Amino acid sequence: MEFQEMHSSARENGLGRIFRSPSFFEDAVKSILLCNCSWKRSLDMARALCLLQPKIALDGNARSKRKRSKCSDDIGNFPSWKELLAWSWVDEKYLIKQCNVGYRAARILQLATMFAQGDLREDHIAKLEQSSDPTSFETLYQNLLKIKGFGPFVCSNIMMCVGFYQRIPSDSETIRHLKQVHGKQNCSKQTIGKDVEEIYGKYNPFQCLAYWVELIEEYENKFGKLSKLEAANYHLITAPRYLGTRE
């Protein structure tokens, strides 16, 4: 593939693709769950939504046991936007109580409503994924930015999932990586944009892929082959753990 021709390590190790969710909605919600919390909290919220799904499934077996204070231990799939909107009792307060998603509940339901109203459509996203027109990707990115609570990190993460790799979703982990691996000791929220362009700009339009190749190599040097990591240990792949400090 074109990226591997530009990146020798990716070519040698067979890297160069991003594993994504079955739907754009799921990728978008999981991007929201990454904000303002630890990696373990993100995983816990995603799991809680999967535990909720059997209760709200649209296959005729939904269990509307609203009085239960915790999600069932029967884990399901990630809920679809249709399932979240199908039941009047699945509101912001309910999601906060059942899945501990906090302020993100409003964002999740807002996103689901946008799909219901046709403002976002999976078939349009699917067509975009097959496109090589950067203008189309940029239009989607700018439209996502207009959604309340969708900042550059969330939007860049979503775009990465649909195959637009030019905007690296940068956060505290990116800053840590640039400091440790690239010697950017003065890297901060104010300089991160300039720093990532300086380092990864040469891989345009695959900047995200180059960044993730480095992260994967760094994590596997510390924790071993990630594909063999038990699901119960996913939360260990964090900057505090990597640095040997407490979370």
C-alpha positions, 0 to 999 in steps of 0.5 A: 500500500502507498503508506508502507512505501513511505514508512519502512517500519510499517512495511517491515511489520505489516502495519498500516490500517486502523481497526474501526467499529462496525458503524460510524455511530459507534466510532463517534460515540467511542470518540466522545468517551475518550474525552476528559477522563482516563483510558480505563474510564473510557473502557468502563463507559463503553462496556457499560453501554454494551451491558445496557444494549440487551435491555434496549434491543429492538429484536422484541426482547428488550427488557425495560427493567428501569428500577435496576440501579446497575446494568445487567451482567449480560453483555451485548453489542454496542447500542445503535442510535435507533436503540437509544432513541426507541425507548422514552425512558432512555434519557440523559439521566438514565444513561448517566445512572446506568452507564456513568457517562456523565455529561457525555450522555447529552452528546450521545443522545444529540448524536443519535438524534442527528442520525434520526433526523437525517443530518448524519447518514451511515450510507453517506459516510460509507460513500465517503470512505470509498472516496479519495477526495480530500475536500469531502473529508474536510467538509465532514470534519467542519460539519462535525465541529459544528456539533456542540461538544465536538472539538478538534480531538473528537472530530479528528479521531472520528475522521481517522476512523473513516479513513482521513489520516491527515489530522492527528487526534492530539491529547496528553498521550500525544504530548507524552509520546513526542517528549519521550520519543522525539525529544520535544521537551517543550511540547504543550497544548499550545505547540502540539499542532506545530510539533506534529506537523514537523514530525509527521508532515512528511507522511502526508496524507497518512500522518495518523498512520505514522503516529500510530505505528510509533505508538504501537511499537512503543507499547509493544516494547513495554507490554508485549504483543498487543494482539495477545493482551487479555481484554481485562488488561486493556486498561494497562495501556496508558501513559501513567502505566508506561511511565511507571507511575500511579493512575 
